[in-house]
């Protein structure tokens, strides 16, 4: 068979091929296996259910994939590769769990942390020369700032420096960091990959097979293994990722355009609109703009809370990347107090776009 498009790969890949086998890779809730076939104990070796998930994502990203019990477990496996005294450069707008992981490690004397603005290409180039781990997030969450992946990934670096990129917001369909020179692409599979708000999952994709082996070893030692049901659900979610993402992106562009014109709203951030200061960069390094929007309610935090509490179709809930649209005021979340009081994060789902817009309109008018 010729190499498949990403859309067809998502549907066809990693299914059992033996005559009489089930069409879907089954849920295999087994901790141990009969000897003689290579797999003995799931924590040490993996399971067929994990393998299916890892095969699909690894091919999309162009590397070897290792699945974990959560996105934070995957991030922690990367940080676990660092020797005591290492230096880390992380984005100033970064998932707050990773920020906390880095800060706590620094407080314990495990490493030193430098913060770099996501869009500061020269700052990242400098960090590549004296850091042991460079941790990017592009587009960032929740401010949707982009890093110039080509410029950073091709820059000279300190020997042994690992360049990692949190690719959760972009998804493996819209962006493949390894092609730009990253060593690691990380996903919270809880978000777009799973896509239904019903699982926790983390994924690392490594360009170097040796690095992927180290990540598997970290999973073995730390016990951060994904559940059989979660791996199955993530694989099932991947089957529809292309159509879910296409719909979410179409909806997001419509809503971002609407919000830009609303008198009560300012600072709409969505890479897909021409007004985004890095729209051209987004077009050059992404295949699509994903479904995440952030914007600010001019009247501040109380008005933003009122908006979140007034939506009817859009759910007032955290997280992102699922079939349902969710909305929340980010500075009300622990660890996000530094953000503007009126900043709203809107994860756009696959509902009817006109009805989503009408829901925002009625909520803003109440």
C-alpha positions, -999 to 999 in steps of 0.1 A, spaced: 0 0 0 12 35 -9 19 59 20 -14 72 32 -25 107 39 -26 117 76 -64 116 74 -65 80 60 -37 69 83 -57 79 113 -86 57 102 -66 27 89 -35 24 111 -28 -1 139 -58 -23 133 -54 -61 137 -48 -77 103 -52 -115 110 -82 -131 94 -111 -133 119 -95 -106 141 -116 -78 155 -116 -47 133 -105 -26 163 -76 -32 186 -93 -46 217 -90 -33 252 -65 -56 269 -67 -51 306 -39 -75 314 -9 -69 337 10 -100 326 12 -123 296 21 -159 289 59 -162 282 73 -169 248 60 -140 227 81 -110 238 56 -93 262 56 -105 298 46 -76 321 28 -45 309 47 -20 329 80 -33 316 70 -42 280 38 -24 270 5 -39 258 -11 -42 223 -36 -15 232 -8 10 240 12 -1 209 -17 8 186 -19 43 200 18 48 199 20 36 163 -6 60 150 9 91 167 45 82 160 39 80 123 20 113 123 49 131 140 78 113 123 93 96 153 88 70 180 59 75 204 57 66 241 24 68 259 20 79 296 -8 81 321 -12 119 317 3 149 300 21 158 331 36 123 334 49 127 299 64 161 307 80 148 339 96 120 320 114 146 299 126 166 330 137 133 345 164 130 318 182 160 334 212 157 356 214 177 389 226 212 381 212 213 346 198 245 331 163 247 316 148 274 294 110 274 293 84 296 277 70 325 296 35 316 285 34 279 292 11 253 306 10 261 343 16 224 354 49 225 335 58 259 350 52 245 385 72 214 378 101 235 367 98 259 396 96 231 422 126 214 408 146 247 409 135 252 446 149 217 454 182 225 438 177 200 409 181 226 381 181 263 372 152 278 352 153 306 327 120 320 313 120 332 276 92 350 258 76 326 233 81 350 204 117 360 213 135 341 186 169 355 195 163 347 232 157 311 223 187 309 201 208 322 230 192 297 253 200 268 230 237 276 235 238 272 273 208 251 282 203 213 288 166 214 280 147 240 260 109 237 265 87 255 239 50 257 236 36 269 203 9 281 200 11 288 236 -18 283 261 -37 305 267 -22 335 249 -17 318 216 17 332 209 39 314 183 76 305 183 95 305 151 102 268 150 124 267 119 147 295 132 150 280 167 152 243 156 180 250 131 200 272 155 234 260 170 230 244 203 250 231 233 260 195 229 233 173 245 207 201 246 172 187 242 147 208 223 111 198 233 79 213 221 44 210 237 24 204 206 -10 199 224 -28 230 210 -16 225 175 -22 187 173 0 163 153 -21 171 122 -14 208 122 22 208 133 51 183 134 79 198 155 105 171 147 105 184 111 117 217 124 146 203 144 129 195 177 140 163 195 107 158 213 71 165 206 48 163 236 10 160 237 -16 160 264 -37 133 248 -64 143 272 -71 172 248 -76 170 210 -63 134 206 -88 119 230 -113 146 221 -142 136 243 -133 147 279 -132 112 291 -96 102 296 -61 113 309 -32 106 286 3 119 277 24 112 247 61 118 238 74 115 203 112 113 200 132 117 168 161 95 182 152 59 190 177 59 218 159 88 234 125 70 230 141 40 248 150 63 277 115 76 278 102 40 280 126 33 308 114 64 327 78 51 323 89 17 336 107 32 367 80 58 376 51 36 369 34 62 347 17 37 325 -16 45 306 -47 25 314 -59 0 289 -93 17 286 -77 52 283 -53 39 255 -83 24 237 -103 56 240 -74 77 228 -70 55 198 -107 57 190 -105 95 194 -77 96 169 -99 80 142 -120 111 141 -94 137 148 -92 151 113 -129 158 110 -132 171 146 -103 194 141 -116 207 107 -150 215 122 -135 231 154 -112 253 133 -140 265 110 -161 273 141 -132 291 158 -125 313 129 -161 324 127 -163 331 165 -130 349 165 -141 371 137 -174 378 156 -156 386 188 -132 410 172 -162 432 162 -179 431 196 -177 464 215 -174 446 249 -144 425 238 -107 434 232 -74 416 224 -89 387 205 -62 361 200 -65 334 173 -37 326 149 -62 321 120 -73 358 118 -54 383 98 -51 406 127 -30 381 148 5 396 148 20 362 139 -7 351 113 20 348 86 42 327 108 13 304 117 5 299 80 41 290 73 46 264 100 11 250 107 -15 232 85 -44 247 104 -50 270 134 -67 247 158 -98 255 179 -85 277 208 -93 313 212 -85 338 239 -99 373 244 -105 399 271 -137 413 285 -131 450 287 -151 454 319 -127 431 338 -129 399 359 -164 402 373 -179 408 338 -158 379 325 -172 356 352 -207 367 344 -201 358 307 -188 324 316 -218 318 339 -243 330 313 -235 307 284 -260 279 277 -246 258 249 -210 265 258 -200 247 290 -184 266 318 -155 242 324 -117 239 321 -96 220 296 -97 222 259 -98 202 226 -130 182 231 -161 179 210 -179 203 233 -171 240 236 -158 252 270 -152 286 284 -134 299 315 -117 329 330 -81 318 332 -69 342 359 -94 326 383 -75 293 380 -48 286 405 -14 294 391 -28 317 364 -33 348 385 -7 368 365 -30 369 335 -53 398 327 -84 397 350 -108 397 320 -90 370 300 -112 343 287 -101 310 271 -126 296 247 -121 260 234 -143 257 204 -160 224 197 -179 209 169 -214 223 176 -233 244 151 -213 276 146 -243 299 143 -257 285 176 -223 290 193 -222 326 181 -258 332 193 -249 317 227 -220 342 231 -242 370 219 -269 363 244 -244 358 272 -226 391 264 -260 409 263 -272 397 297 
